[in-house]
Amino acid sequence: MVEAFIRHIRDKSILDPSKTYLLASSGGIDSMCLGNLLTKAEIPFEIAHVNFGLRAAESDADEDFLRKWAESLPKPFHVYRAETGKFAAERNISTQMAAREIRYQWFEKIRSERNLAGIILAHHEDDQIETIFLNLLRGTGIEGIYGMAERKGWLIRPMLAFGRKEIHEYVLENNIEWREDSSNKTTDYKRNKIRHISLPALYKVADDAKSNLLNSFARLKDTGKAFTSLFENWKNEKIKEADRLQILATADIVKTGGAASLLYFWLRPYGFNSDQAQVILESCRSGESGKLFESPSHLLNIDRDQLILAAIPQSFDSITISENDIEFVLPEGRYEILKLQGKEDLDKSRQNAMLDLERLSFPLEIRTWQEGDRFTPLGMKNAKKISDFLIDLKVPIVKKHAVKVVLSEGQIAWVIGYRIADWAKSTAATRRLLYLKKR
């Protein structure tokens, strides 16, 4: 196994003998086997152990065992005594989840402080199969079939190519001591039920069941990578970006094969889940224009024949502009405040506003528009509700929430980014201009 391990880490460039790593060790058979292999492969490492305090004297005995092992090598030994139950209660999570969060956070803390090249974990081939089945039970997509990566960020798993039986035989042949965690034998946890009940039953179906499962998962992983490549091509071709919005024509998704997966892969970086992606697709197919979907950070609007994605607008407290101010800042950007002679050529860009300075009264106020707000748009004679004005311009719902207005003595002078009010416009009689220019 030593030769196979060395060949594996060299061929895959998983570990570098010129660097020092942090070995996460429980004292169990897997991590003790890995420690022995790393030593024989001449990979420098330090040892880290978390005493979760969940098995009383047994947990303390694990810690003592590892401390003596570290001294015998000799290797630096790092130990953390965690209050696992308290941590779980404070976050309202399971003990298992708490233990996972505690150990990974602490391992990374030690790795960073010691400037180590990575955190080496003892997960093996059988752990991989268990993880994939756990993912399937949770309702995973294609990436759940990938299982654990040999290297992801600082986490390194150099034993995924080796099985539990192979590890057990190696440890016995080399007289390697280890500690047995009594909780591993129970079936109180899902993983242990899969390990002790489900998989053994499945392996009895055929002699080559395990190898066929691993081969199937490998092919599915390769298929997933192909899908990812196709998705990126589809995304680059179909998703348009404009004015901080992402836009997808419904015609480019409703009749596309794998549409729900394409939608999910597009939207998941913005906090949407696979169930939402399915509902969004069904709404597109049924033509439910106007529907709004929300994630913790983004809004998605079905607007006629397109999907429009935007970040949830930042909360905005009204601001005032005094007569001597030279700029103001909004979430949308920074604006210059200029005072010009009335003979200047007019800037007709919607992003900027040129107003008759002598018709304005300071301080001006800038706030988000409110229901009931009205103004007379430039070139019109009658007042119009802001809500109706935005509808007429077909402004998407996801953008309406962020629209702001400039007021003078409570009267709207500019709907920022859209239209100035007719009363505040520059005329032939205008002597001085207030120029609000976006940088």
C-alpha positions in Angstrom: 0.0 0.0 0.0 2.9 2.3 0.7 4.1 2.1 -2.9 0.6 2.6 -4.3 0.1 5.6 -1.9 3.3 7.3 -3.0 2.6 6.7 -6.6 -0.9 8.1 -6.2 0.1 11.3 -4.5 2.9 11.9 -7.0 0.8 11.1 -10.1 -2.1 13.3 -8.9 0.3 16.0 -7.5 -1.7 15.9 -4.3 1.1 16.4 -1.8 4.5 18.1 -2.0 7.3 16.7 0.1 8.9 20.1 0.3 5.9 21.5 2.2 4.5 20.9 5.7 0.8 20.0 6.2 -1.7 19.6 9.0 -3.0 16.1 9.6 -6.5 16.0 11.1 -6.5 12.9 13.3 -9.1 11.4 15.5 -6.9 8.5 16.6 -9.1 6.1 14.6 -7.9 3.5 12.2 -8.1 5.6 9.1 -6.1 8.7 10.3 -3.5 6.5 12.0 -3.0 4.6 8.8 -2.7 7.9 6.9 -0.2 9.2 9.5 1.9 6.1 8.9 1.7 6.4 5.1 2.7 10.1 5.3 5.7 9.3 7.4 6.9 6.6 5.0 6.3 8.8 2.1 8.4 11.5 3.9 5.6 14.1 3.8 6.2 16.6 6.6 3.1 17.1 8.8 1.8 18.4 12.1 -1.0 16.8 14.0 -4.4 18.3 15.0 -7.0 16.8 17.2 -10.4 18.0 18.4 -11.6 16.6 21.7 -15.4 17.0 21.4 -16.0 15.8 24.9 -18.9 13.7 23.8 -17.7 10.3 25.2 -16.3 11.4 28.6 -13.2 9.4 29.6 -13.1 7.8 26.1 -12.6 11.2 24.5 -9.8 12.1 26.9 -8.1 8.7 26.3 -8.2 9.5 22.5 -6.4 12.8 23.2 -3.8 11.1 25.4 -3.2 8.4 22.8 -2.5 11.0 20.1 -0.3 13.1 22.3 2.0 10.2 23.0 2.0 9.2 19.3 3.0 12.8 18.3 5.8 12.8 20.9 7.1 9.4 19.5 7.4 10.7 15.9 8.1 13.5 17.0 5.6 15.9 15.5 4.0 19.2 16.8 0.6 18.4 18.3 -2.4 20.7 18.4 -5.5 19.9 20.5 -8.7 21.8 21.0 -11.2 20.9 23.7 -14.6 21.9 22.3 -17.9 22.6 24.1 -19.8 20.8 21.4 -23.2 20.6 23.1 -23.2 24.3 23.9 -22.1 25.1 20.3 -24.9 23.0 18.9 -27.5 24.6 21.2 -26.5 28.1 20.5 -26.8 27.6 16.7 -29.8 25.2 16.9 -28.0 22.6 14.9 -27.4 18.8 15.4 -24.4 17.6 17.4 -22.9 16.1 14.3 -23.2 19.4 12.4 -21.7 21.2 15.3 -18.8 18.9 15.5 -18.2 19.3 11.7 -18.2 23.1 12.0 -16.0 23.2 15.0 -13.3 20.9 13.6 -13.1 22.5 10.2 -13.0 26.1 11.6 -10.3 25.1 14.1 -8.3 23.1 11.6 -8.2 26.1 9.3 -7.3 28.4 12.2 -4.2 26.3 13.0 -3.3 25.9 9.3 -3.4 29.6 8.8 -1.5 30.5 12.0 1.2 27.9 11.2 1.3 28.8 7.5 0.9 25.1 6.5 0.3 23.9 3.0 -3.1 22.2 3.6 -5.3 20.1 5.9 -4.9 16.4 5.2 -8.1 14.3 5.9 -8.3 10.5 6.1 -11.5 10.0 4.0 -11.3 6.9 1.9 -13.2 5.1 -0.9 -15.9 3.7 1.4 -16.4 7.1 3.0 -16.9 8.5 -0.5 -19.7 6.0 -1.3 -21.4 6.7 2.0 -21.2 10.5 1.3 -22.8 10.1 -2.1 -25.7 8.0 -0.7 -26.2 10.6 2.0 -26.4 13.3 -0.6 -28.9 11.3 -2.6 -31.1 10.9 0.5 -31.0 14.7 1.0 -32.2 15.2 -2.6 -29.0 16.1 -4.4 -28.4 17.2 -8.0 -25.5 16.0 -10.2 -22.9 17.6 -8.0 -23.9 15.5 -5.1 -22.8 12.4 -7.1 -19.3 14.0 -7.3 -18.8 13.2 -3.6 -15.7 14.5 -1.9 -12.8 16.0 -4.0 -9.2 14.9 -3.5 -8.3 18.5 -3.1 -10.7 21.4 -2.5 -9.2 24.6 -1.2 -7.0 23.8 1.7 -8.6 20.4 2.3 -6.7 17.4 0.9 -7.9 13.7 0.8 -5.1 11.5 -0.4 -6.7 8.2 0.5 -9.9 8.3 -1.6 -8.3 5.7 -3.9 -8.1 3.2 -1.1 -10.9 1.2 0.6 -11.7 0.3 4.2 -10.6 -3.3 3.8 -7.3 -2.4 2.3 -6.6 0.1 5.1 -7.6 -2.5 7.8 -5.2 -5.1 6.3 -2.4 -2.6 6.1 -2.8 -1.5 9.7 -2.8 -5.1 11.0 0.2 -6.1 8.9 2.2 -3.1 10.2 1.1 -3.3 13.8 -0.3 0.2 13.8 -2.2 1.1 17.0 -5.5 3.0 16.8 -8.4 4.0 18.9 -11.9 2.6 18.2 -14.7 5.2 18.5 -17.6 3.3 20.1 -20.1 5.7 18.4 -19.1 4.3 15.0 -20.8 1.0 15.8 -24.2 2.5 16.6 -26.9 3.0 14.0 -28.1 6.3 15.6 -26.8 8.4 12.7 -27.7 8.2 9.0 -24.1 7.6 7.9 -23.8 4.6 10.3 -27.1 3.2 9.0 -25.8 3.4 5.5 -22.5 1.9 6.5 -23.7 -1.0 8.7 -27.1 -1.8 7.1 -27.8 -0.3 3.6 -24.5 -0.8 1.8 -23.8 -4.3 3.1 -27.2 -5.3 1.9 -26.6 -3.7 -1.5 -23.2 -5.3 -1.9 -24.8 -8.7 -1.5 -26.8 -8.2 -4.7 -23.7 -8.8 -6.8 -20.0 -9.5 -6.1 -18.9 -6.5 -8.2 -21.6 -4.1 -6.7 -19.1 -1.8 -5.0 -16.8 -1.5 -8.0 -19.7 -0.9 -10.3 -21.0 1.8 -8.1 -17.7 3.6 -8.1 -17.4 3.3 -11.9 -21.0 4.6 -12.3 -20.3 7.6 -10.0 -17.1 8.3 -12.0 -19.0 8.3 -15.3 -21.7 10.5 -13.8 -19.1 12.9 -12.5 -17.6 13.1 -16.0 -21.1 13.7 -17.4 -21.6 16.5 -14.9 -18.4 18.2 -16.0 -19.6 18.0 -19.6 -22.9 19.6 -18.5 -21.1 22.4 -16.7 -19.2 23.2 -19.9 -22.4 23.2 -21.9 -24.1 25.4 -19.3 -21.3 28.0 -19.5 -21.8 28.1 -23.2 -25.6 28.5 -22.9 -25.2 31.1 -20.2 -22.7 33.2 -22.2 -25.0 33.0 -25.3 -28.4 33.5 -23.6 -28.0 35.6 -20.5 -27.8 39.3 -21.3 -26.5 42.0 -18.9 -27.6 45.6 -18.8 -27.9 48.2 -16.2 -26.9 45.8 -13.4 -29.7 43.4 -14.5 -29.4 39.9 -15.9 -32.0 39.1 -18.6 -33.1 35.8 -20.1 -35.7 35.5 -22.8 -38.3 32.9 -21.7 -38.2 31.5 -25.3 -34.6 30.6 -24.6 -35.5 28.3 -21.7 -39.1 27.0 -21.8 -38.5 24.5 -24.6 -34.8 23.7 -23.8 -33.8 20.3 -22.7 -32.7 20.2 -19.1 -34.3 23.6 -18.6 -34.8 23.3 -14.8 -31.1 22.4 -14.3 -30.0 25.3 -16.5 -32.2 27.7 -14.5 -30.9 26.3 -11.2 -27.2 26.6 -12.2 -27.8 30.2 -13.4 -29.7 31.2 -10.2 -28.0 29.3 -7.4 -25.1 31.7 -7.0 -27.7 34.3 -6.1 -29.4 32.2 -3.4 -32.1 30.4 -5.3 -32.7 26.7 -4.7 -33.6 23.9 -7.1 -37.3 23.9 -6.0 -37.6 27.6 -6.9 -36.0 27.0 -10.2 -38.7 24.4 -11.0 -41.5 26.7 -10.0 -40.0 29.5 -12.0 -39.9 27.3 -15.1 -43.5 26.2 -14.6 -44.5 29.9 -14.3 -42.7 30.7 -17.5 -44.4 27.9 -19.3 -47.8 29.0 -18.1 -47.2 32.6 -19.1 -47.5 34.1 -15.6 -46.1 37.5 -16.3 -45.5 39.7 -13.3 -44.6 37.0 -10.8 -41.8 37.8 -8.5 -39.4 35.4 -6.8 -37.0 36.2 -4.0 -33.8 34.8 -2.5 -31.9 36.3 0.5 -30.0 38.6 -1.9 -31.8 38.8 -5.2 -35.2 39.3 -6.9 -36.3 37.5 -10.1 -39.2 38.9 -12.1 -41.1 37.2 -14.9 -41.7 40.3 -17.0 -43.7 39.5 -20.2 -41.4 37.4 -22.3 -38.3 37.6 -20.2 -36.8 36.8 -16.8 -35.1 39.6 -15.1 -32.6 39.1 -12.2 -31.5 41.9 -9.9 -30.0 42.4 -6.5 -32.4 43.4 -3.7 -32.1 47.2 -3.4 -30.1 48.4 -0.5 -32.1 50.2 2.2 -31.9 53.9 1.5 -32.5 56.7 4.0 -33.4 60.0 2.4 -30.6 62.6 2.1 -30.5 66.3 1.6 -28.5 68.5 -0.7 -27.5 71.9 0.6 -26.7 74.9 -1.6 -23.0 74.5 -1.2 -22.7 70.7 -1.7 -20.6 69.6 -4.7 -21.6 65.9 -4.9 -23.9 63.3 -3.5 -23.7 59.5 -3.4 -26.4 56.9 -4.0 -26.2 53.2 -4.1 -26.3 53.5 -7.9 -23.3 55.8 -8.0 -21.8 59.1 -7.3 -23.1 62.4 -8.8 -21.5 65.8 -9.3 -23.4 68.9 -8.4 -22.5 71.7 -10.9 -23.9 75.2 -11.3 -23.7 76.5 -14.8 -24.8 79.5 -16.9 -28.1 79.0 -18.6 -26.6 79.1 -22.1 -24.9 75.7 -21.8 -25.9 73.0 -24.2 -28.4 70.7 -22.6 -27.4 67.2 -21.5 -30.3 65.0 -22.6 -29.0 61.8 -21.0 -31.5 60.1 -18.7 -28.6 59.5 -16.3 -28.2 63.2 -15.7 -30.4 66.2 -15.0 -30.2 69.9 -16.0 -32.6 71.9 -13.9 -33.5 75.6 -13.7 -31.6 76.5 -10.6 -33.7 79.6 -9.8 -36.9 77.5 -9.7 -35.4 75.3 -7.0 -35.3 75.8 -3.2 -32.6 74.3 -1.0 -32.1 72.1 0.7 -33.2 69.5 -1.9 -34.3 66.1 -0.7 -33.5 62.7 -2.3 -35.6 59.7 -1.3 -37.1 56.5 -2.7 -40.4 57.2 -4.5 -43.6 56.4 -2.5 -47.0 55.3 -3.5 -49.1 58.3 -4.3 -46.1 60.4 -5.6 -47.0 62.4 -8.6 -45.2 64.7 -11.0 -45.6 66.2 -14.5 -43.0 64.6 -16.8 -41.1 66.8 -19.1 -43.1 67.6 -22.2 -46.5 66.7 -20.6 -49.2 69.0 -19.3 -50.9 66.7 -16.7 -49.5 65.2 -13.6 -48.9 61.4 -13.4 -48.5 59.0 -10.7 -44.9 57.7 -10.5 -46.2 54.2 -10.4 -48.1 54.7 -13.7 -45.1 56.5 -15.2 -42.8 53.6 -14.5 -45.4 51.1 -15.9 -45.6 53.2 -19.1 -41.8 53.0 -19.4 -42.0 49.2 -18.8 -39.6 49.5 -15.9 -39.2 45.9 -14.4 -40.6 45.3 -10.9 -37.1 44.4 -9.8 -35.9 48.0 -10.6 -39.0 49.9 -9.5 -38.2 49.4 -5.8 -34.9 51.3 -6.2 -36.1 54.3 -8.1 -35.4 57.6 -6.3 -36.6 61.2 -6.8 -35.2 64.6 -6.2 -37.6 67.0 -4.4 -37.7 70.8 -3.9 -40.0 71.9 -1.1 -41.8 68.5 -1.5 -42.3 68.9 -5.2 -40.6 66.2 -7.5 -38.1 67.8 -9.8 -36.4 64.6 -11.1 -37.2 60.9 -11.2 -33.5 60.0 -11.1 -32.4 58.1 -14.2 -35.7 58.6 -16.0 -37.3 62.1 -16.4 -37.1 65.6 -15.0 -40.3 67.4 -14.1 -41.7 69.8 -16.6 -41.8 72.7 -14.1 -38.1 72.4 -13.4 -36.9 72.3 -17.0 -34.5 74.8 -18.5 -36.1 77.4 -20.9 -34.9 80.3 -23.0 -35.4 82.4 -19.9 -33.2 80.2 -17.7 -30.2 82.1 -16.4 -28.5 79.4 -14.2 -28.6 75.7 -14.3 -28.2 73.0 -11.6 -26.4 70.1 -13.3 -26.6 66.8 -11.6 -24.1 64.6 -13.4 -23.4 60.9 -12.7 -19.7 60.1 -12.7 
